């Protein structure tokens, strides 16, 4: 009888070891203390800048990669862009970074864009860091709000929102200057 219990005990111990080894092998997530990543106190930063979308002329910063339907909303249009970000509305004012991404006309009944973009900073203490914005932009509204969904560098774990206001729009060339106020919570 003792040998049966010993065999059963050995079998249970073996299964526990195998189960433990398999759990470690197939584990893909673990809980971390934020201190491991040296996260400090969360802070709120406000950015104010201008986004220059140059569609016309000899040096466009935004190009259509997929044309839209021939209707008033240009539904289906997709533009890729690498737009300057400046401190003032004048394109020659201090360059602080680039906005890189795409916008797509995603609404059939109004002009409503889907914006997916990174604000990649090239100036000051935020040089090398970026903020990611992803959201709906109904461009005929005076103020549009889009979420900040993340970031890199100084903006890891970022969240917040961006307000966009059209400062200038040329209906012939489709060039635009948009004022952005961005509020970002980050560590």
C-alpha positions, 0 to 999 in steps of 0.5 A: 500500500505504501508503494501505491501512495509513493507512486501516486505522490510521485505522479502528482509531484511530476504533474505539478512540475510539468504544469509549472514549467508549461505555465512559465513557457506559455506565459506572455504577460505579467504584472509590474510595479510602475517603479520598474519602468522608473515612472514618476509622477504623472503631469499634464502638458499643454502644446500650442502649435500650427499644422501646415497641410500643403496639398497644392504647388510644387512641394506638397506635404500631403498627397492623395494616395487614393482618390475619393468619390466625385461627390461633395464629401470626397468619401474614400479619399486617403491622403498621406502627409508629412506636415510641418508643425510650427509655433505660429501660423506663418510657415516660416515660424519656428519649426518644432516637429512634423506631423506624419500620418494619414487622413481619410474621408470617412463620412458620406453625408458630411466632410468628416475625416479619420485622422491617424497621425504622430506629432514627432517633435524635433525641438527642445526637450521633447526632441525625439518624442512623439504624440499619437492622435487617432480620431474623427475630424469633422473639418467644417466644425469650428472646434474639433476634438480628437483623442491622444491615444499614446506616444513615445519617448517622454510620452510613453503611456500618454493620454489626452485630447487635441483641439483643432481649429482651422486658421486658414483654408484655400479652397483652390489649392486645398492648403490648410493651416490648422491650430492645435491645442493638445493636452497630454497626461504623461509621466 
